[in-house]
Amino acid sequence: MRLLLLIATALLAFASYMLPPLARSAYIASAAALQTAARRPVARHITPARAAGLGLPFALFSSRAPEPEPAMSANVQKSEAQWRAELSPEQFRVLRQKGTERPGSHPYDKKYDPGVYHCAGCDAPLYTSNTKFKSGCGWPAFWDTIPGAVVRHEDNSMFMQRTEIVCANCGGHLGHVFKGENFGNPIDERHCVNGISLTFKEDEVAQKK
């Protein structure tokens, strides 16, 4: 049963590279659900598809997060208990356990007001609205960060190689960065960020107008 799930995950990973950003994001989230299902015990009366979160449309994206990696060195150091106390359950799942929110589920995806996006875990400024753009992927997209605000790590999960992005101040998981998709921005990058990993603060000058 687990072998079948792993094979399905590998096929999804291969297919993701043949699709545009929106479909690719859906496939990546699907692969995450399948990989998570393969890791945990499955009761005999539950089918592999249901165990992977395939019972309802988009149920894939509500899967449990992958196992967290060892904590990285960051300015903000807190215990798991402290993070759980300060963050909502969904924020903890995404920021501290490297989870992924459902595509199109967060209002920041379609928010273009002038201002600054901060880390929801430590309030460090990460992105400005000047680098936000419409990508159609279902998650907030930026083509660049505030200098030094984000750290990149190689991510080899789900049988593929990606680049994870985390908050440099607290190590909170933000999402992944993709290059070469021809969105027309100056450096040809797309920072695909979970909206729940962010908080938005409006531009003070814009507020006074």
Residue frames as qw, qx, qy, qz and C-alpha x, y, z in Angstrom:
[[0.000, 0.886, 0.465, 0.000, 0.00, 0.00, 0.00],
 [0.281, -0.828, 0.108, 0.473, 2.76, 2.42, 0.95],
 [0.463, -0.131, 0.596, 0.642, 4.69, 1.46, -2.18],
 [0.261, 0.633, 0.633, 0.362, 1.71, 2.42, -4.33],
 [0.127, -0.952, -0.219, 0.169, 1.45, 5.78, -2.58],
 [0.421, -0.606, 0.344, 0.581, 5.17, 6.45, -3.10],
 [0.420, 0.190, 0.669, 0.583, 4.88, 5.57, -6.79],
 [0.113, 0.835, 0.513, 0.167, 1.90, 7.93, -7.12],
 [0.281, -0.877, 0.005, 0.389, 3.91, 10.69, -5.42],
 [0.462, -0.305, 0.518, 0.652, 6.80, 10.21, -7.85],
 [0.317, 0.481, 0.670, 0.468, 4.43, 10.40, -10.83],
 [0.052, -0.938, -0.339, 0.053, 2.90, 13.61, -9.50],
 [0.400, -0.704, 0.219, 0.544, 6.37, 15.10, -9.02],
 [0.425, 0.006, 0.626, 0.654, 7.32, 14.29, -12.63],
 [0.182, 0.688, 0.629, 0.313, 4.05, 15.69, -13.95],
 [0.197, -0.869, -0.240, 0.386, 4.46, 18.95, -12.04],
 [0.329, -0.465, 0.365, 0.737, 7.35, 20.03, -14.26],
 [0.217, 0.253, 0.730, 0.597, 5.16, 19.72, -17.37],
 [0.063, -0.772, -0.627, -0.085, 2.47, 22.14, -16.15],
 [0.076, 0.689, -0.010, 0.721, 1.97, 25.92, -15.74],
 [0.060, 0.316, -0.595, 0.737, 2.36, 27.46, -12.22],
 [0.631, -0.222, 0.197, -0.717, -1.24, 27.01, -11.03],
 [0.942, 0.025, -0.254, -0.217, -1.48, 23.35, -12.04],
 [0.579, 0.343, -0.615, 0.411, 2.07, 22.74, -10.84],
 [0.187, -0.378, 0.523, -0.741, 1.23, 24.11, -7.39],
 [0.829, -0.139, 0.062, -0.538, -1.79, 21.83, -7.18],
 [0.885, 0.189, -0.424, 0.045, 0.33, 18.81, -8.10],
 [0.306, 0.407, -0.630, 0.587, 2.98, 19.72, -5.50],
 [0.475, -0.300, 0.417, -0.715, 0.35, 19.99, -2.78],
 [0.926, 0.015, -0.145, -0.349, -1.12, 16.67, -3.94],
 [0.711, 0.312, -0.570, 0.269, 2.29, 15.03, -3.72],
 [0.046, -0.413, 0.592, -0.690, 2.72, 16.38, -0.20],
 [0.745, -0.191, 0.208, -0.605, -0.56, 14.78, 0.84],
 [0.933, 0.161, -0.304, -0.104, 0.41, 11.44, -0.68],
 [0.478, 0.410, -0.623, 0.464, 3.84, 11.50, 0.95],
 [0.324, -0.372, 0.504, -0.709, 2.31, 12.28, 4.35],
 [0.885, -0.068, 0.033, -0.459, -0.19, 9.42, 3.95],
 [0.821, 0.292, -0.481, 0.100, 2.62, 7.03, 3.09],
 [0.203, 0.451, -0.640, 0.588, 4.42, 7.90, 6.34],
 [0.434, -0.241, 0.527, -0.690, 1.59, 7.29, 8.77],
 [0.184, 0.086, 0.978, -0.050, -0.17, 4.01, 9.55],
 [0.463, -0.015, -0.346, -0.816, -3.36, 3.41, 7.58],
 [0.572, -0.012, 0.665, -0.480, -6.28, 1.61, 9.20],
 [0.279, 0.066, 0.910, 0.300, -7.55, -1.46, 7.29],
 [0.281, 0.673, 0.678, -0.095, -10.99, 0.05, 6.68],
 [0.117, 0.860, -0.037, -0.496, -9.53, 3.24, 5.13],
 [0.808, 0.499, 0.198, 0.245, -8.61, 3.19, 1.46],
 [0.606, -0.124, 0.097, 0.780, -5.22, 4.58, 0.35],
 [0.151, 0.546, 0.326, 0.757, -6.94, 7.41, -1.53],
 [0.420, -0.822, -0.279, -0.264, -8.91, 8.50, 1.52],
 [0.731, -0.500, -0.086, 0.456, -5.83, 8.23, 3.70],
 [0.493, 0.085, 0.192, 0.844, -4.03, 10.59, 1.30],
 [0.069, 0.499, 0.259, -0.824, -6.82, 13.14, 1.63],
 [0.054, 0.018, -0.652, -0.756, -8.54, 12.41, -1.69],
 [0.111, 0.436, 0.868, -0.210, -12.05, 11.94, -0.31],
 [0.197, 0.864, 0.399, -0.236, -13.34, 15.38, -1.26],
 [0.519, 0.702, 0.088, 0.479, -12.29, 17.99, -3.83],
 [0.132, 0.768, -0.296, 0.552, -9.28, 19.99, -2.57],
 [0.806, -0.585, 0.029, -0.091, -9.05, 17.83, 0.55],
 [0.831, 0.228, -0.178, 0.475, -5.47, 17.22, -0.51],
 [0.248, 0.613, -0.205, 0.721, -4.46, 20.65, 0.71],
 [0.557, -0.662, 0.156, -0.476, -5.67, 20.05, 4.27],
 [0.896, 0.003, -0.408, 0.176, -3.24, 17.20, 4.82],
 [0.649, -0.722, 0.046, 0.233, -0.97, 17.05, 7.81],
 [0.194, 0.897, -0.392, -0.059, 2.42, 18.69, 7.41],
 [0.811, 0.288, -0.455, 0.228, 5.61, 16.73, 6.70],
 [0.750, -0.494, -0.227, 0.377, 7.92, 15.98, 9.59],
 [0.011, 0.991, -0.134, 0.011, 9.77, 19.20, 10.56],
 [0.737, 0.387, -0.333, 0.444, 13.52, 19.40, 9.97],
 [0.597, -0.387, -0.349, 0.610, 15.98, 20.23, 12.78],
 [0.044, -0.959, -0.203, 0.195, 15.79, 23.86, 13.87],
 [0.615, 0.499, 0.000, 0.610, 18.08, 26.26, 12.01],
 [0.408, -0.305, -0.266, 0.818, 20.15, 29.03, 13.55],
 [0.025, 0.727, 0.402, 0.556, 18.07, 32.22, 13.77],
 [0.035, 0.397, -0.322, 0.859, 17.89, 35.39, 15.85],
 [0.644, -0.292, 0.175, -0.685, 14.59, 34.36, 17.43],
 [0.362, 0.125, -0.921, 0.073, 14.91, 31.07, 19.32],
 [0.608, -0.234, 0.280, -0.705, 11.80, 29.60, 20.95],
 [0.278, -0.066, 0.953, -0.103, 10.73, 26.17, 22.11],
 [0.163, -0.265, -0.813, -0.492, 7.98, 24.25, 20.32],
 [0.199, -0.608, -0.715, 0.282, 5.70, 24.89, 23.29],
 [0.081, -0.535, -0.103, 0.835, 6.29, 28.64, 23.04],
 [0.104, 0.092, -0.575, -0.806, 5.54, 28.69, 19.31],
 [0.193, -0.407, -0.870, -0.202, 2.37, 26.66, 19.83],
 [0.169, -0.627, -0.553, 0.522, 1.21, 29.11, 22.48],
 [0.036, -0.523, 0.073, 0.848, 1.82, 32.16, 20.29],
 [0.195, 0.167, -0.633, -0.730, 0.65, 30.92, 16.90],
 [0.793, 0.103, 0.115, -0.589, -2.70, 29.62, 15.72],
 [0.800, -0.073, 0.595, 0.039, -2.76, 25.86, 14.93],
 [0.738, 0.620, 0.226, 0.141, -2.65, 26.58, 11.19],
 [0.140, 0.927, -0.332, 0.107, 0.16, 29.13, 11.57],
 [0.536, -0.553, 0.638, -0.008, 2.15, 26.60, 13.58],
 [0.853, 0.208, 0.474, 0.067, 1.56, 23.89, 10.97],
 [0.616, 0.755, 0.067, 0.212, 2.83, 26.09, 8.15],
 [0.041, 0.914, -0.342, 0.214, 5.52, 28.21, 9.84],
 [0.391, -0.616, 0.664, -0.166, 7.06, 25.62, 12.15],
 [0.722, -0.020, 0.691, -0.019, 6.16, 22.31, 10.45],
 [0.051, -0.311, 0.640, 0.701, 6.64, 23.40, 6.82],
 [0.419, 0.472, 0.766, -0.121, 3.02, 22.87, 5.87],
 [0.056, 0.071, 0.475, 0.875, 1.16, 24.39, 2.91],
 [0.383, 0.385, 0.447, -0.712, -2.15, 26.23, 2.93],
 [0.556, 0.497, 0.659, 0.098, -4.79, 25.53, 0.29],
 [0.261, 0.083, 0.368, 0.889, -4.32, 27.49, -2.95],
 [0.166, -0.470, -0.411, -0.763, -6.62, 30.49, -3.18],
 [0.513, -0.580, -0.625, 0.092, -7.58, 30.23, 0.49],
 [0.416, -0.503, -0.260, 0.712, -5.84, 33.36, 1.79],
 [0.227, 0.923, 0.290, -0.110, -6.95, 36.95, 1.01],
 [0.274, -0.734, 0.352, 0.512, -3.34, 38.11, 0.58],
 [0.577, 0.152, 0.669, 0.442, -3.24, 36.25, -2.73],
 [0.257, 0.672, 0.495, 0.488, -5.33, 39.02, -4.30],
 [0.287, -0.892, -0.188, 0.295, -4.24, 41.93, -2.10],
 [0.615, 0.389, 0.120, 0.675, -2.32, 44.74, -3.82],
 [0.220, -0.965, -0.122, -0.072, -2.58, 47.63, -1.35],
 [0.402, 0.665, -0.417, 0.471, 0.66, 49.57, -0.74],
 [0.644, -0.672, 0.250, -0.266, 2.47, 48.37, 2.35],
 [0.160, 0.541, -0.816, 0.127, 4.87, 45.83, 3.83],
 [0.905, -0.164, -0.321, -0.228, 4.43, 42.10, 4.48],
 [0.196, -0.635, 0.657, -0.356, 5.91, 40.89, 7.77],
 [0.386, 0.064, -0.918, 0.065, 6.61, 37.44, 9.18],
 [0.650, -0.506, -0.263, -0.503, 3.59, 36.21, 11.14],
 [0.829, -0.263, -0.421, 0.256, 5.93, 34.49, 13.60],
 [0.581, -0.342, -0.202, 0.710, 8.30, 37.31, 14.58],
 [0.123, 0.927, 0.259, -0.243, 7.04, 40.45, 12.79],
 [0.402, -0.405, 0.417, 0.707, 10.24, 40.89, 10.75],
 [0.507, 0.680, -0.031, -0.529, 9.61, 42.77, 7.47],
 [0.677, -0.035, 0.683, 0.272, 9.98, 40.42, 4.50],
 [0.356, 0.360, 0.619, 0.601, 8.41, 41.82, 1.32],
 [0.144, 0.388, 0.122, -0.902, 7.04, 45.13, 0.04],
 [0.596, 0.566, 0.494, -0.282, 3.95, 45.52, -2.11],
 [0.276, 0.766, -0.354, -0.461, 6.18, 46.95, -4.87],
 [0.074, 0.385, -0.888, -0.240, 7.48, 43.45, -5.64],
 [0.501, 0.210, 0.783, -0.304, 4.11, 41.65, -5.39],
 [0.322, 0.262, -0.519, -0.747, 2.52, 40.50, -8.64],
 [0.825, 0.125, 0.244, -0.494, -0.34, 38.38, -9.95],
 [0.043, -0.399, 0.884, 0.239, 0.96, 34.92, -10.81],
 [0.764, 0.039, -0.305, -0.568, -2.26, 32.88, -10.84],
 [0.410, 0.210, -0.872, 0.167, -0.68, 30.18, -8.67],
 [0.637, -0.543, -0.502, -0.217, -3.13, 30.56, -5.77],
 [0.639, -0.535, -0.257, 0.489, -0.60, 31.92, -3.26],
 [0.021, -0.970, 0.070, 0.232, 0.84, 35.43, -2.75],
 [0.828, 0.262, 0.140, 0.476, 3.71, 35.94, -5.23],
 [0.149, -0.935, 0.162, 0.278, 6.68, 38.31, -4.97],
 [0.798, 0.538, -0.135, 0.236, 9.66, 38.71, -7.27],
 [0.455, 0.414, -0.477, 0.628, 12.09, 39.96, -4.61],
 [0.596, -0.598, -0.489, 0.222, 12.51, 40.36, -0.85],
 [0.207, -0.955, 0.179, -0.116, 13.63, 43.08, 1.52],
 [0.519, 0.574, -0.589, 0.234, 17.44, 42.63, 1.50],
 [0.154, 0.319, -0.815, 0.458, 18.58, 39.98, 3.98],
 [0.599, -0.184, 0.295, -0.722, 15.05, 39.16, 5.17],
 [0.947, 0.101, 0.069, -0.296, 14.75, 35.69, 3.63],
 [0.255, -0.520, 0.802, 0.146, 17.07, 32.68, 3.61],
 [0.792, 0.307, -0.336, -0.407, 17.04, 29.94, 0.98],
 [0.495, -0.354, 0.790, -0.082, 17.51, 26.21, 1.58],
 [0.360, 0.185, -0.803, -0.438, 17.62, 23.24, -0.74],
 [0.674, -0.013, 0.477, -0.564, 14.47, 21.15, -0.36],
 [0.224, 0.248, -0.878, -0.342, 14.62, 17.58, -1.67],
 [0.444, 0.159, 0.748, -0.467, 11.25, 16.43, -0.34],
 [0.687, 0.501, 0.318, -0.419, 8.54, 14.85, -2.52],
 [0.768, 0.134, 0.509, 0.365, 11.10, 13.31, -4.90],
 [0.435, 0.781, 0.182, 0.411, 12.03, 16.67, -6.43],
 [0.518, -0.177, -0.179, 0.817, 14.52, 19.46, -5.85],
 [0.006, -0.880, -0.329, -0.342, 13.12, 22.84, -4.88],
 [0.322, 0.259, -0.347, 0.842, 14.33, 25.94, -3.04],
 [0.383, -0.708, -0.582, 0.115, 12.61, 26.59, 0.28],
 [0.127, 0.550, -0.136, 0.814, 12.44, 30.14, 1.65],
 [0.541, -0.568, -0.564, 0.258, 12.34, 30.89, 5.39],
 [0.167, -0.965, -0.014, -0.202, 12.34, 34.00, 7.55],
 [0.567, 0.438, -0.462, 0.523, 15.95, 34.91, 8.33],
 [0.216, -0.559, 0.384, -0.702, 14.95, 36.21, 11.75],
 [0.658, -0.266, 0.504, -0.492, 13.04, 33.23, 13.17],
 [0.101, -0.201, 0.951, 0.210, 13.41, 30.41, 10.63],
 [0.578, 0.358, 0.534, -0.502, 9.67, 30.29, 9.92],
 [0.398, 0.168, 0.777, 0.457, 8.71, 28.48, 6.71],
 [0.269, 0.482, 0.001, -0.834, 7.37, 30.85, 4.05],
 [0.813, 0.482, 0.170, -0.278, 7.14, 28.73, 0.91],
 [0.749, -0.017, 0.450, 0.486, 9.36, 28.16, -2.14],
 [0.148, 0.753, -0.215, -0.604, 11.03, 30.25, -4.82],
 [0.762, 0.337, 0.512, 0.208, 10.87, 29.36, -8.53],
 [0.101, -0.639, 0.338, 0.683, 12.99, 30.76, -11.33],
 [0.075, -0.172, 0.761, 0.621, 12.67, 30.95, -15.10],
 [0.292, 0.500, 0.802, -0.147, 8.87, 31.07, -15.39],
 [0.198, 0.241, 0.434, 0.845, 8.93, 34.20, -17.59],
 [0.086, -0.769, -0.597, 0.212, 6.55, 36.36, -15.57],
 [0.315, 0.765, 0.178, 0.533, 8.37, 39.45, -16.83],
 [0.442, -0.894, 0.003, 0.070, 9.80, 40.71, -13.55],
 [0.155, 0.889, -0.430, 0.005, 13.39, 42.05, -13.38],
 [0.165, -0.528, 0.831, -0.060, 15.01, 38.88, -11.96],
 [0.671, 0.097, -0.606, -0.416, 12.58, 36.26, -13.33],
 [0.177, 0.019, -0.903, 0.391, 11.74, 34.78, -9.93],
 [0.569, -0.469, -0.311, -0.600, 8.51, 33.91, -8.14],
 [0.007, 0.160, -0.795, 0.585, 8.48, 33.69, -4.37],
 [0.571, -0.357, -0.586, -0.451, 5.43, 31.50, -3.73],
 [0.040, 0.212, -0.645, 0.733, 4.54, 32.38, -0.13],
 [0.285, -0.511, -0.810, 0.044, 1.86, 31.02, 2.19],
 [0.140, -0.682, -0.135, -0.705, -0.40, 33.93, 3.09],
 [0.716, -0.655, -0.215, -0.106, -0.77, 32.64, 6.64],
 [0.761, -0.126, -0.148, 0.618, 2.99, 33.03, 7.11],
 [0.268, 0.303, 0.062, 0.912, 2.57, 36.78, 6.64],
 [0.059, -0.766, -0.502, 0.397, 0.98, 39.82, 8.25],
 [0.369, 0.551, 0.316, 0.678, 0.36, 43.00, 6.27],
 [0.234, -0.654, -0.288, 0.659, 0.94, 46.58, 7.39],
 [0.402, 0.827, 0.346, 0.187, -0.40, 49.37, 5.22],
 [0.480, 0.287, -0.012, 0.829, 1.86, 52.13, 3.97],
 [0.207, -0.589, -0.456, 0.635, 1.55, 55.03, 6.44],
 [0.004, 0.249, -0.254, -0.935, 1.72, 57.61, 3.66],
 [0.230, -0.231, -0.759, -0.564, -1.12, 55.88, 1.79],
 [0.262, -0.534, -0.766, 0.244, -3.23, 55.78, 4.97],
 [0.125, -0.502, -0.241, 0.821, -3.07, 59.57, 5.36],
 [0.052, 0.019, -0.497, -0.866, -4.35, 60.27, 1.83]]
